Amino acid sequence: MMFKGKTVLITGANRGIGRATTEAFAEEGAALLACARKQTPEFEADMAGLAKKYKVEITPVYFDLADEEAIKNAIKQIATDKKRIDVLVNNAGVPFGGLMTMTPIA
Ligand SMILES: NC(=O)c1ccc[n+]([C@@H]2O[C@H](COP(=O)([O-])OP(=O)(O)OC[C@H]3O[C@@H](n4cnc5c(N)ncnc54)[C@H](OP(=O)(O)O)[C@@H]3O)[C@@H](O)[C@H]2O)c1
């Protein structure tokens, strides 16, 4: 229960490393803001299942990281809901070869 009382925001929570990280934090008692690009019944059910299994609060949040406006709106909503972010896991991404400084926002 290392993260009890802490809120963790994870992007790409629907699959792969992000999904595994979401479960690992839930197991440690964290409240989660589980971010995915698209709202699907499968993701909602999966997060509800994890919340029940580990007795933690998991709030699904939806935005496309390629859409700056959508990101801002999601963060504004989190702030409005008075949720504090203690840990940020910037997991979502796609493989891209090149220097970060040469990488366009898109
Ligand atoms: N696996 C490896 O060996 C490895 C090695 C080095 C780095 N990484 C990095 O580690 C992270 C996770 O890897 P993984 O293997 O778990 O990748 P993955 O299975 O391909 O999952 C990628 C995740 O990122 C999300 N995502 C991608 N673009 C997005 C966007 N524009 N907006 C919102 N979400 C977006 C995907 O959402 P959708 O389901 O909607 O597509 C998915 O949830 C990635 O950033 C990857 O580049 C992985």
The ligand as an SDF file (V2000), in Angstrom:
LIG
                    3D

 48 52  0  0  0  0  0  0  0  0999 V2000
    7.5970   -1.9330  -25.4470 N   0  0  0  0  0  0  0  0  0  0  0  0
    8.8630   -1.5380  -25.5740 C   0  0  0  0  0  0  0  0  0  0  0  0
    9.8060   -2.3340  -25.7700 O   0  0  0  0  0  0  0  0  0  0  0  0
    9.2150   -0.0610  -25.4570 C   0  0  0  0  0  0  0  0  0  0  0  0
   10.5460    0.3270  -25.5520 C   0  0  0  0  0  0  0  0  0  0  0  0
   10.8760    1.6880  -25.4140 C   0  0  0  0  0  0  0  0  0  0  0  0
    9.8780    2.6150  -25.2040 C   0  0  0  0  0  0  0  0  0  0  0  0
    8.5820    2.2000  -25.1310 N   0  0  0  0  0  0  0  0  0  0  0  0
    7.5840    3.2250  -24.9030 C   0  0  0  0  0  0  0  0  0  0  0  0
    6.8010    2.8830  -23.7480 O   0  0  0  0  0  0  0  0  0  0  0  0
    5.4670    3.3080  -23.9520 C   0  0  0  0  0  0  0  0  0  0  0  0
    4.5190    2.1250  -23.8230 C   0  0  0  0  0  0  0  0  0  0  0  0
    4.9450    1.0710  -24.6730 O   0  0  0  0  0  0  0  0  0  0  0  0
    3.9910   -0.1300  -25.0310 P   0  0  0  0  0  0  0  0  0  0  0  0
    4.8520   -1.1960  -25.5930 O   0  0  0  0  0  0  0  0  0  0  0  0
    3.0840   -0.4330  -23.8800 O   0  0  0  0  0  0  0  0  0  0  0  0
    3.1530    0.5350  -26.2400 O   0  0  0  0  0  0  0  0  0  0  0  0
    1.7400    0.1090  -26.8910 P   0  0  0  0  0  0  0  0  0  0  0  0
    1.2990   -1.2460  -26.4400 O   0  0  0  0  0  0  0  0  0  0  0  0
    1.8940    0.3870  -28.3590 O   0  0  0  0  0  0  0  0  0  0  0  0
    0.7220    1.1710  -26.2600 O   0  0  0  0  0  0  0  0  0  0  0  0
    0.8420    2.5310  -26.5730 C   0  0  0  0  0  0  0  0  0  0  0  0
   -0.1840    3.2830  -25.7650 C   0  0  0  0  0  0  0  0  0  0  0  0
   -0.0650    4.6630  -26.0910 O   0  0  0  0  0  0  0  0  0  0  0  0
   -1.3440    5.1450  -26.4760 C   0  0  0  0  0  0  0  0  0  0  0  0
   -1.2400    6.2510  -27.4150 N   0  0  0  0  0  0  0  0  0  0  0  0
   -0.4850    6.3130  -28.5380 C   0  0  0  0  0  0  0  0  0  0  0  0
   -0.6870    7.4840  -29.1660 N   0  0  0  0  0  0  0  0  0  0  0  0
   -1.6150    8.1510  -28.4420 C   0  0  0  0  0  0  0  0  0  0  0  0
   -2.2430    9.4160  -28.5770 C   0  0  0  0  0  0  0  0  0  0  0  0
   -1.9990   10.2260  -29.6230 N   0  0  0  0  0  0  0  0  0  0  0  0
   -3.1300    9.8100  -27.6260 N   0  0  0  0  0  0  0  0  0  0  0  0
   -3.4030    9.0070  -26.5710 C   0  0  0  0  0  0  0  0  0  0  0  0
   -2.8450    7.8010  -26.3850 N   0  0  0  0  0  0  0  0  0  0  0  0
   -1.9630    7.3800  -27.3180 C   0  0  0  0  0  0  0  0  0  0  0  0
   -2.0350    3.9490  -27.1020 C   0  0  0  0  0  0  0  0  0  0  0  0
   -3.4220    4.1960  -27.1870 O   0  0  0  0  0  0  0  0  0  0  0  0
   -4.3370    3.4280  -28.2950 P   0  0  0  0  0  0  0  0  0  0  0  0
   -4.6280    2.0640  -27.7230 O   0  0  0  0  0  0  0  0  0  0  0  0
   -5.5410    4.2950  -28.4350 O   0  0  0  0  0  0  0  0  0  0  0  0
   -3.5260    3.3550  -29.5640 O   0  0  0  0  0  0  0  0  0  0  0  0
   -1.6330    2.8750  -26.1020 C   0  0  0  0  0  0  0  0  0  0  0  0
   -2.4120    2.9410  -24.9500 O   0  0  0  0  0  0  0  0  0  0  0  0
    5.4020    3.9430  -25.3410 C   0  0  0  0  0  0  0  0  0  0  0  0
    5.5680    5.3540  -25.2050 O   0  0  0  0  0  0  0  0  0  0  0  0
    6.5810    3.3360  -26.0530 C   0  0  0  0  0  0  0  0  0  0  0  0
    7.0670    4.1750  -27.1020 O   0  0  0  0  0  0  0  0  0  0  0  0
    8.2400    0.9080  -25.2500 C   0  0  0  0  0  0  0  0  0  0  0  0
  1  2  1  0
  2  3  2  0
  2  4  1  0
  4  5  1  0
  4 48  2  0
  5  6  2  0
  6  7  1  0
  7  8  2  0
  8  9  1  0
  8 48  1  0
  9 10  1  0
  9 46  1  0
 10 11  1  0
 11 12  1  0
 11 44  1  0
 12 13  1  0
 13 14  1  0
 14 15  2  0
 14 16  1  0
 14 17  1  0
 17 18  1  0
 18 19  2  0
 18 20  1  0
 18 21  1  0
 21 22  1  0
 22 23  1  0
 23 24  1  0
 23 42  1  0
 24 25  1  0
 25 26  1  0
 25 36  1  0
 26 27  1  0
 26 35  1  0
 27 28  2  0
 28 29  1  0
 29 30  1  0
 29 35  2  0
 30 31  1  0
 30 32  2  0
 32 33  1  0
 33 34  2  0
 34 35  1  0
 36 37  1  0
 36 42  1  0
 37 38  1  0
 38 39  2  0
 38 40  1  0
 38 41  1  0
 42 43  1  0
 44 45  1  0
 44 46  1  0
 46 47  1  0
M  CHG  2   8   1  16  -1
M  END
$$$$
